[in-house]
Amino acid sequence: MECGICSRTFGTQRQPTCASCARATVYQSRIDGISTLLDREQQHRKVETVILSSTDPTSSAAAKGSEFVEVTESARKLEVQQHKSHVEAIELKISEIKQQQDLLRRQIEEAKEDNAARRAHHKKQEIEVTNEQTALSGRRPRALDPLHAEIRRFERRLDKTRAKTTRDRQTLCRNAARVAGLQRRERRGGDGRVKEEYMINLVQLGNLKDLNSKSHGVANSLLR
């Protein structure tokens, strides 16, 4: 902007240098303020017109046809715009709800498919376990037959070992008695019964068969 008095340009970077320049800088802000006040006054009149028309349709303010039509049209447009915004918000909310429903449906379907797959897998495992148990039951006798045969062979060998041990002990006892000079003789007692007596080098031994009917002290004496 150029000053008409000092003929110097000024702006945001250069400040005015005279009173005329200073007045020129505030003209635009004055004009903007006046325009704002006029707009506010016009809106105020429109609001008063709407209020008066709703309370007293026969008033002189309501008689201003063009102004009333303009105000009514503006109010209608505002109402339509608000209704449209409300409808758009509702449609957006409905769209979000539908998206959530679709997501929930997909999750439910995925869960159903996963559960069905798990049930099928468990059923397959149960069938495999049942088949394995059946096969194991069939193989068990065949697997135990060699063990039973081995046990029978061991029992036969044990019986043979026991019999041989008994014969060896008998042989050792006979040989020991022969070496020690064990003698057996029969003697008839006072009751008429025949009793067997065993002697080693003319020393009489106690009869072991009589130990069952003797007391503890007598049995010890017989053993001595």
ZADO-1210 file (C-alpha; in nm, 4 decimals, padded with zeros to 6 digits):
<atoms>
<atom x="00.0000" y="00.0000" z="00.0000" code="MET" pos="1"/>
<atom x="00.1262" y="00.3520" z="-00.0863" code="GLU" pos="2"/>
<atom x="00.0650" y="00.6599" z="00.1253" code="CYS" pos="3"/>
<atom x="-00.0998" y="00.9563" z="-00.0622" code="GLY" pos="4"/>
<atom x="00.0969" y="01.2106" z="00.1448" code="ILE" pos="5"/>
<atom x="00.4485" y="01.0756" z="00.1860" code="CYS" pos="6"/>
<atom x="00.4281" y="00.8548" z="-00.1247" code="SER" pos="7"/>
<atom x="00.5972" y="00.5698" z="00.0573" code="ARG" pos="8"/>
<atom x="00.4900" y="00.2074" z="00.0475" code="THR" pos="9"/>
<atom x="00.4403" y="00.0091" z="00.3681" code="PHE" pos="10"/>
<atom x="00.3139" y="-00.3307" z="00.4614" code="GLY" pos="11"/>
<atom x="00.3818" y="-00.6104" z="00.7111" code="THR" pos="12"/>
<atom x="00.7561" y="-00.5551" z="00.6942" code="GLN" pos="13"/>
<atom x="00.7507" y="-00.1700" z="00.6746" code="ARG" pos="14"/>
<atom x="00.5622" y="00.0402" z="00.9289" code="GLN" pos="15"/>
<atom x="00.3653" y="00.3640" z="00.8368" code="PRO" pos="16"/>
<atom x="00.5543" y="00.6901" z="00.8830" code="THR" pos="17"/>
<atom x="00.2719" y="00.9528" z="00.9080" code="CYS" pos="18"/>
<atom x="-00.0805" y="01.0011" z="01.0466" code="ALA" pos="19"/>
<atom x="-00.2369" y="00.9448" z="00.7044" code="SER" pos="20"/>
<atom x="-00.0547" y="00.6167" z="00.6706" code="CYS" pos="21"/>
<atom x="-00.1678" y="00.5116" z="01.0200" code="ALA" pos="22"/>
<atom x="-00.5344" y="00.5925" z="00.9397" code="ARG" pos="23"/>
<atom x="-00.5101" y="00.4000" z="00.6139" code="ALA" pos="24"/>
<atom x="-00.3897" y="00.0876" z="00.7941" code="THR" pos="25"/>
<atom x="-00.7052" y="00.0718" z="01.0127" code="VAL" pos="26"/>
<atom x="-00.9587" y="00.1291" z="00.7328" code="TYR" pos="27"/>
<atom x="-00.9796" y="-00.2374" z="00.6361" code="GLN" pos="28"/>
<atom x="-01.0266" y="-00.3547" z="00.9961" code="SER" pos="29"/>
<atom x="-01.3039" y="-00.0918" z="01.0391" code="ARG" pos="30"/>
<atom x="-01.4751" y="-00.2151" z="00.7243" code="ILE" pos="31"/>
<atom x="-01.4536" y="-00.5796" z="00.8434" code="ASP" pos="32"/>
<atom x="-01.5975" y="-00.4843" z="01.1845" code="GLY" pos="33"/>
<atom x="-01.8869" y="-00.2946" z="01.0244" code="ILE" pos="34"/>
<atom x="-01.9635" y="-00.5912" z="00.7925" code="SER" pos="35"/>
<atom x="-01.9684" y="-00.8235" z="01.0910" code="THR" pos="36"/>
<atom x="-02.2054" y="-00.5953" z="01.2799" code="LEU" pos="37"/>
<atom x="-02.4364" y="-00.5735" z="00.9769" code="LEU" pos="38"/>
<atom x="-02.4402" y="-00.9519" z="00.9416" code="ASP" pos="39"/>
<atom x="-02.5204" y="-00.9925" z="01.3107" code="ARG" pos="40"/>
<atom x="-02.8033" y="-00.7385" z="01.2837" code="GLU" pos="41"/>
<atom x="-02.9440" y="-00.9180" z="00.9822" code="GLN" pos="42"/>
<atom x="-02.9331" y="-01.2538" z="01.1569" code="GLN" pos="43"/>
<atom x="-03.0907" y="-01.0965" z="01.4658" code="HIS" pos="44"/>
<atom x="-03.3801" y="-00.9626" z="01.2558" code="ARG" pos="45"/>
<atom x="-03.4284" y="-01.3045" z="01.0982" code="LYS" pos="46"/>
<atom x="-03.4420" y="-01.4712" z="01.4378" code="VAL" pos="47"/>
<atom x="-03.6925" y="-01.2124" z="01.5657" code="GLU" pos="48"/>
<atom x="-03.9031" y="-01.2672" z="01.2567" code="THR" pos="49"/>
<atom x="-03.9111" y="-01.6441" z="01.3102" code="VAL" pos="50"/>
<atom x="-04.0002" y="-01.6007" z="01.6773" code="ILE" pos="51"/>
<atom x="-04.2731" y="-01.3479" z="01.6084" code="LEU" pos="52"/>
<atom x="-04.4168" y="-01.5552" z="01.3268" code="SER" pos="53"/>
<atom x="-04.4423" y="-01.8565" z="01.5553" code="SER" pos="54"/>
<atom x="-04.6080" y="-01.6582" z="01.8388" code="THR" pos="55"/>
<atom x="-04.8165" y="-01.4037" z="01.6442" code="ASP" pos="56"/>
<atom x="-04.8684" y="-01.4820" z="01.2750" code="PRO" pos="57"/>
<atom x="-05.0764" y="-01.1601" z="01.2258" code="THR" pos="58"/>
<atom x="-04.8057" y="-00.9210" z="01.3478" code="SER" pos="59"/>
<atom x="-04.6568" y="-00.6569" z="01.1224" code="SER" pos="60"/>
<atom x="-04.3173" y="-00.8289" z="01.1321" code="ALA" pos="61"/>
<atom x="-04.4669" y="-01.1423" z="00.9895" code="ALA" pos="62"/>
<atom x="-04.6238" y="-00.9372" z="00.7135" code="ALA" pos="63"/>
<atom x="-04.2928" y="-00.8769" z="00.5457" code="LYS" pos="64"/>
<atom x="-04.3362" y="-01.1433" z="00.2809" code="GLY" pos="65"/>
<atom x="-03.9974" y="-01.1569" z="00.1154" code="SER" pos="66"/>
<atom x="-03.8043" y="-01.1429" z="00.4404" code="GLU" pos="67"/>
<atom x="-04.0283" y="-01.4029" z="00.6022" code="PHE" pos="68"/>
<atom x="-03.9881" y="-01.6336" z="00.3029" code="VAL" pos="69"/>
<atom x="-03.6127" y="-01.5914" z="00.3143" code="GLU" pos="70"/>
<atom x="-03.6004" y="-01.6634" z="00.6857" code="VAL" pos="71"/>
<atom x="-03.8337" y="-01.9594" z="00.6512" code="THR" pos="72"/>
<atom x="-03.6305" y="-02.0975" z="00.3630" code="GLU" pos="73"/>
<atom x="-03.3084" y="-02.0549" z="00.5589" code="SER" pos="74"/>
<atom x="-03.4607" y="-02.2284" z="00.8608" code="ALA" pos="75"/>
<atom x="-03.5901" y="-02.5072" z="00.6380" code="ARG" pos="76"/>
<atom x="-03.2489" y="-02.5466" z="00.4735" code="LYS" pos="77"/>
<atom x="-03.0828" y="-02.5545" z="00.8159" code="LEU" pos="78"/>
<atom x="-03.3336" y="-02.8119" z="00.9397" code="GLU" pos="79"/>
<atom x="-03.2822" y="-03.0192" z="00.6249" code="VAL" pos="80"/>
<atom x="-02.9059" y="-02.9960" z="00.6657" code="GLN" pos="81"/>
<atom x="-02.9281" y="-03.0977" z="01.0323" code="GLN" pos="82"/>
<atom x="-03.1596" y="-03.3847" z="00.9429" code="HIS" pos="83"/>
<atom x="-02.9262" y="-03.4903" z="00.6656" code="LYS" pos="84"/>
<atom x="-02.6294" y="-03.4805" z="00.9031" code="SER" pos="85"/>
<atom x="-02.8275" y="-03.6814" z="01.1575" code="HIS" pos="86"/>
<atom x="-02.9230" y="-03.9363" z="00.8931" code="VAL" pos="87"/>
<atom x="-02.5639" y="-03.9597" z="00.7737" code="GLU" pos="88"/>
<atom x="-02.4469" y="-04.0161" z="01.1350" code="ALA" pos="89"/>
<atom x="-02.7104" y="-04.2871" z="01.1790" code="ILE" pos="90"/>
<atom x="-02.6131" y="-04.4511" z="00.8484" code="GLU" pos="91"/>
<atom x="-02.2459" y="-04.4397" z="00.9509" code="LEU" pos="92"/>
<atom x="-02.3346" y="-04.6003" z="01.2852" code="LYS" pos="93"/>
<atom x="-02.5426" y="-04.8652" z="01.1085" code="ILE" pos="94"/>
<atom x="-02.2544" y="-04.9330" z="00.8705" code="SER" pos="95"/>
<atom x="-02.0167" y="-04.9770" z="01.1641" code="GLU" pos="96"/>
<atom x="-02.2649" y="-05.2093" z="01.3354" code="ILE" pos="97"/>
<atom x="-02.2984" y="-05.4133" z="01.0154" code="LYS" pos="98"/>
<atom x="-01.9217" y="-05.4382" z="00.9899" code="GLN" pos="99"/>
<atom x="-01.9066" y="-05.5592" z="01.3496" code="GLN" pos="100"/>
<atom x="-02.1821" y="-05.8116" z="01.2750" code="GLN" pos="101"/>
<atom x="-01.9946" y="-05.9369" z="00.9696" code="ASP" pos="102"/>
<atom x="-01.6779" y="-05.9680" z="01.1759" code="LEU" pos="103"/>
<atom x="-01.8638" y="-06.1593" z="01.4485" code="LEU" pos="104"/>
<atom x="-02.0205" y="-06.3889" z="01.1883" code="ARG" pos="105"/>
<atom x="-01.6812" y="-06.4650" z="01.0385" code="ARG" pos="106"/>
<atom x="-01.5358" y="-06.5324" z="01.3826" code="GLN" pos="107"/>
<atom x="-01.8289" y="-06.7609" z="01.4689" code="ILE" pos="108"/>
<atom x="-01.7875" y="-06.9517" z="01.1421" code="GLU" pos="109"/>
<atom x="-01.4139" y="-06.9853" z="01.2010" code="GLU" pos="110"/>
<atom x="-01.4800" y="-07.1079" z="01.5551" code="ALA" pos="111"/>
<atom x="-01.7328" y="-07.3628" z="01.4252" code="LYS" pos="112"/>
<atom x="-01.4879" y="-07.4872" z="01.1628" code="GLU" pos="113"/>
<atom x="-01.2112" y="-07.5083" z="01.4227" code="ASP" pos="114"/>
<atom x="-01.4355" y="-07.7005" z="01.6629" code="ASN" pos="115"/>
<atom x="-01.5423" y="-07.9376" z="01.3849" code="ALA" pos="116"/>
<atom x="-01.1781" y="-07.9976" z="01.2932" code="ALA" pos="117"/>
<atom x="-01.0904" y="-08.0620" z="01.6573" code="ARG" pos="118"/>
<atom x="-01.3785" y="-08.3075" z="01.6965" code="ARG" pos="119"/>
<atom x="-01.2772" y="-08.4904" z="01.3799" code="ALA" pos="120"/>
<atom x="-00.9157" y="-08.5060" z="01.5019" code="HIS" pos="121"/>
<atom x="-01.0221" y="-08.6385" z="01.8434" code="HIS" pos="122"/>
<atom x="-01.2505" y="-08.8946" z="01.6783" code="LYS" pos="123"/>
<atom x="-00.9648" y="-09.0085" z="01.4573" code="LYS" pos="124"/>
<atom x="-00.7362" y="-09.0395" z="01.7587" code="GLN" pos="125"/>
<atom x="-00.9984" y="-09.2438" z="01.9452" code="GLU" pos="126"/>
<atom x="-01.0316" y="-09.4811" z="01.6488" code="ILE" pos="127"/>
<atom x="-00.6533" y="-09.5157" z="01.6250" code="GLU" pos="128"/>
<atom x="-00.6260" y="-09.5881" z="01.9992" code="VAL" pos="129"/>
<atom x="-00.9066" y="-09.8465" z="01.9791" code="THR" pos="130"/>
<atom x="-00.7413" y="-10.0175" z="01.6815" code="ASN" pos="131"/>
<atom x="-00.4061" y="-10.0149" z="01.8598" code="GLU" pos="132"/>
<atom x="-00.5607" y="-10.1674" z="02.1732" code="GLN" pos="133"/>
<atom x="-00.7289" y="-10.4378" z="01.9648" code="THR" pos="134"/>
<atom x="-00.4045" y="-10.5148" z="01.7853" code="ALA" pos="135"/>
<atom x="-00.2163" y="-10.5190" z="02.1157" code="LEU" pos="136"/>
<atom x="-00.4699" y="-10.7578" z="02.2674" code="SER" pos="137"/>
<atom x="-00.4183" y="-10.9910" z="01.9722" code="GLY" pos="138"/>
<atom x="-00.0395" y="-10.9699" z="01.9935" code="ARG" pos="139"/>
<atom x="-00.0226" y="-11.0091" z="02.3729" code="ARG" pos="140"/>
<atom x="-00.0669" y="-11.3906" z="02.3844" code="PRO" pos="141"/>
<atom x="00.1920" y="-11.4392" z="02.1114" code="ARG" pos="142"/>
<atom x="00.4285" y="-11.2085" z="02.2963" code="ALA" pos="143"/>
<atom x="00.3780" y="-11.3919" z="02.6278" code="LEU" pos="144"/>
<atom x="00.4072" y="-11.7448" z="02.4875" code="ASP" pos="145"/>
<atom x="00.7909" y="-11.7395" z="02.4721" code="PRO" pos="146"/>
<atom x="00.8012" y="-11.6048" z="02.8279" code="LEU" pos="147"/>
<atom x="00.5700" y="-11.8781" z="02.9547" code="HIS" pos="148"/>
<atom x="00.7755" y="-12.1402" z="02.7742" code="ALA" pos="149"/>
<atom x="01.0927" y="-12.0009" z="02.9292" code="GLU" pos="150"/>
<atom x="00.9298" y="-12.0092" z="03.2760" code="ILE" pos="151"/>
<atom x="00.8304" y="-12.3741" z="03.2252" code="ARG" pos="152"/>
<atom x="01.1820" y="-12.4643" z="03.1132" code="ARG" pos="153"/>
<atom x="01.3235" y="-12.2856" z="03.4175" code="PHE" pos="154"/>
<atom x="01.0837" y="-12.4724" z="03.6485" code="GLU" pos="155"/>
<atom x="01.1846" y="-12.8067" z="03.4959" code="ARG" pos="156"/>
<atom x="01.5500" y="-12.7216" z="03.5376" code="ARG" pos="157"/>
<atom x="01.4808" y="-12.6139" z="03.8975" code="LEU" pos="158"/>
<atom x="01.3005" y="-12.9419" z="03.9703" code="ASP" pos="159"/>
<atom x="01.5928" y="-13.1358" z="03.8266" code="LYS" pos="160"/>
<atom x="01.8365" y="-12.9296" z="04.0323" code="THR" pos="161"/>
<atom x="01.6358" y="-12.9911" z="04.3496" code="ARG" pos="162"/>
<atom x="01.6177" y="-13.3657" z="04.2841" code="ALA" pos="163"/>
<atom x="01.9913" y="-13.3815" z="04.2167" code="LYS" pos="164"/>
<atom x="02.0638" y="-13.1799" z="04.5297" code="THR" pos="165"/>
<atom x="01.8488" y="-13.4176" z="04.7364" code="THR" pos="166"/>
<atom x="02.0279" y="-13.7225" z="04.5936" code="ARG" pos="167"/>
<atom x="02.3659" y="-13.5622" z="04.6557" code="ASP" pos="168"/>
<atom x="02.2726" y="-13.4838" z="05.0139" code="ARG" pos="169"/>
<atom x="02.1589" y="-13.8423" z="05.0674" code="GLN" pos="170"/>
<atom x="02.4850" y="-13.9695" z="04.9251" code="THR" pos="171"/>
<atom x="02.6860" y="-13.7320" z="05.1438" code="LEU" pos="172"/>
<atom x="02.4896" y="-13.8340" z="05.4516" code="CYS" pos="173"/>
<atom x="02.5418" y="-14.2045" z="05.3831" code="ARG" pos="174"/>
<atom x="02.9131" y="-14.1527" z="05.3231" code="ASN" pos="175"/>
<atom x="02.9469" y="-13.9397" z="05.6367" code="ALA" pos="176"/>
<atom x="02.7634" y="-14.2028" z="05.8442" code="ALA" pos="177"/>
<atom x="02.9803" y="-14.4771" z="05.6988" code="ARG" pos="178"/>
<atom x="03.2993" y="-14.2863" z="05.7748" code="VAL" pos="179"/>
<atom x="03.1808" y="-14.2006" z="06.1269" code="ALA" pos="180"/>
<atom x="03.0879" y="-14.5651" z="06.1936" code="GLY" pos="181"/>
<atom x="02.7192" y="-14.5140" z="06.2346" code="LEU" pos="182"/>
<atom x="02.5354" y="-14.8316" z="06.3238" code="GLN" pos="183"/>
<atom x="02.1687" y="-14.9098" z="06.3496" code="ARG" pos="184"/>
<atom x="02.0209" y="-15.1840" z="06.5610" code="ARG" pos="185"/>
<atom x="01.6761" y="-15.2868" z="06.6682" code="GLU" pos="186"/>
<atom x="01.5853" y="-15.3501" z="07.0294" code="ARG" pos="187"/>
<atom x="01.2575" y="-15.4649" z="07.1772" code="ARG" pos="188"/>
<atom x="01.1373" y="-15.2521" z="07.4594" code="GLY" pos="189"/>
<atom x="00.9444" y="-15.3438" z="07.7727" code="GLY" pos="190"/>
<atom x="00.6164" y="-15.2676" z="07.6015" code="ASP" pos="191"/>
<atom x="00.6935" y="-15.5235" z="07.3324" code="GLY" pos="192"/>
<atom x="00.7521" y="-15.2730" z="07.0563" code="ARG" pos="193"/>
<atom x="01.0692" y="-15.2761" z="06.8468" code="VAL" pos="194"/>
<atom x="01.2760" y="-14.9611" z="06.8669" code="LYS" pos="195"/>
<atom x="01.5606" y="-14.8505" z="06.6449" code="GLU" pos="196"/>
<atom x="01.8823" y="-14.7333" z="06.8005" code="GLU" pos="197"/>
<atom x="02.1712" y="-14.5535" z="06.6331" code="TYR" pos="198"/>
<atom x="02.5258" y="-14.5676" z="06.7637" code="MET" pos="199"/>
<atom x="02.8587" y="-14.4195" z="06.6671" code="ILE" pos="200"/>
<atom x="03.1596" y="-14.5992" z="06.8138" code="ASN" pos="201"/>
<atom x="02.9314" y="-14.7674" z="07.0678" code="LEU" pos="202"/>
<atom x="02.7882" y="-14.4283" z="07.1728" code="VAL" pos="203"/>
<atom x="02.4127" y="-14.4280" z="07.1494" code="GLN" pos="204"/>
<atom x="02.2501" y="-14.1384" z="06.9670" code="LEU" pos="205"/>
<atom x="01.9152" y="-13.9934" z="07.0500" code="GLY" pos="206"/>
<atom x="01.6322" y="-14.0860" z="06.8195" code="ASN" pos="207"/>
<atom x="01.5243" y="-13.7747" z="06.6365" code="LEU" pos="208"/>
<atom x="01.1735" y="-13.9128" z="06.5987" code="LYS" pos="209"/>
<atom x="01.1250" y="-13.8975" z="06.9749" code="ASP" pos="210"/>
<atom x="01.2013" y="-13.5255" z="06.9930" code="LEU" pos="211"/>
<atom x="00.8455" y="-13.4298" z="06.9044" code="ASN" pos="212"/>
<atom x="00.7070" y="-13.5980" z="07.2166" code="SER" pos="213"/>
<atom x="00.9792" y="-13.4869" z="07.4562" code="LYS" pos="214"/>
<atom x="01.0075" y="-13.1641" z="07.6554" code="SER" pos="215"/>
<atom x="01.2632" y="-12.8999" z="07.5754" code="HIS" pos="216"/>
<atom x="01.5068" y="-13.0162" z="07.8420" code="GLY" pos="217"/>
<atom x="01.4837" y="-13.3836" z="07.7469" code="VAL" pos="218"/>
<atom x="01.5280" y="-13.2954" z="07.3801" code="ALA" pos="219"/>
<atom x="01.8478" y="-13.1064" z="07.4604" code="ASN" pos="220"/>
<atom x="01.9757" y="-13.3994" z="07.6626" code="SER" pos="221"/>
<atom x="01.9040" y="-13.6387" z="07.3774" code="LEU" pos="222"/>
<atom x="02.0868" y="-13.4122" z="07.1337" code="LEU" pos="223"/>
<atom x="02.3931" y="-13.4020" z="07.3599" code="ARG" pos="224"/>
</atoms>
